[in-house]
């Protein structure tokens, strides 16, 4: 039986990073963490870094909050597109 290697714990990490950096104005990870905490989601800068690297899973309620704070749809966050 062939083993499947999981490279990432989420598929939204690259999109979260892109949306954060191209937000108007661009957000630091710590600023995104503050906005998420204001929205009732406890995620610190380290957690955001781990999400962006694919080292942390993202709960459904966190995905919704990221969508709202970053001004992107959940569908957009779930659609991996290589960004240049």
PyMOL commands that set and color helices and strands:
alter all, ss='L'
color gray80, all
select helices_A, chain A and resi 13-21+29-38+45-53+60-70+74-78
alter helices_A, ss='H'
color red, helices_A
deselect
rebuild
show_as cartoon
